[in-house]
């Protein structure tokens, strides 16, 4: 029979990153395409001990239904840490535990977007968010970036000329896919523009604690006095992505709406892993653990930047991220990175072409994303050497 799929879903394309995973069944392919942390960074011994204790003493709770808002000790610990350490969250805010940071994006969009509303985002931006926005029938308006983040003059132009803008989506710190960090001045300007044009901001910040150099920059949420900023956080990059523990800090009215949406989605986030994270925060030093992750990732970031400089034509320009998981390369203007990534795949390396991250899925991009946290140092060197060969062939 013929299935009549919803119009806004039928128009969506599969995630380019998930499609790339199909080539990774070949064990010879080196994956620079993932957004995954190094499994060596998982605190497995501590989590094993905590998990065993939960099963020994709290099985009846851990294996039962939980509240939609989340396990209360984890909510309290997370809110207190973000408020005390990063001045993020206020008395007018609440916190919900979500199934990964991705669900915060989805629940907030579901709560706010009517069919045909517009979301402004960085260009390029996170494919998971872009597809979530599309799935709820939103229109996307991309705003270009430079090394300080989203260009504020272009943002104001978009706000002036675009109808039905509901919110601005940004990844201000170690952005996915470019690795760039929005400057403090631009964060202030962004908040002022949101006030001026009466729109909300969704601040997606899953990488912000993975800083390898430079000084931390205040969250946009920490400067918010009107409940205008919705903050999406995650434990995926600092503890484990497979546990799927994220959180959202926002005005209580927004959280209440998101709770209703979550009740008809997955009821509540995995309770056992919520309890495990809460006990980890109570009994372990998460800041020391994050410092260890940063040491590991910095070595790999440096190795990738050095290998890019060594092997790849200087006509390709790379970002120098101060943290996060990604390096972004840009070919000369007018080049199509999708074609380059096809060549790279033939050389047994997987990268993500820039068109996967554009507001217009049919747009041509000259950028491509490489992940340095998952591959080994040897794989990084080999992969960059092969990319260099592909670039030479491509630019010829």
Buried (B, 14 or more C-beta within 10 A) or exposed (E): EEEEEEEBEEEBEEBBBEEBEEBEEEEEBBBBBBBBBBEEBBBEEBBEBBBEBBEEEBEEEBEEEBBBBBBEBBBBBBBEBBBEEBEBBBEEBBBBBBBBBBBBBBBBBBBBBEEEBBBBBBBBBBBBBBBBBBBBBBBBBBBEBEEBBBBBEBBBEBBEEBEEBBBBBBBBBBBBBBBBBBBBEBBBBBBEBBBEBEBBBBBBBBBBBBBBEEEBBBBBBBBBEEBBBBBBBBBBBBBBBEBBBBBBBBBEEBBBBBBEBBEEBEEBBBBBBBBBBBBBBEEBEBEEBBEEBBEBBBBBBBBBBEBBEEBBEEEBEBBEBBBBBBBBBBBEEEBBBBEBBEBBBEBBBBBBBBBBBBBEBEEBBBBBBBBBBBBEBEBBBBBBBBBBBBBEEBEE
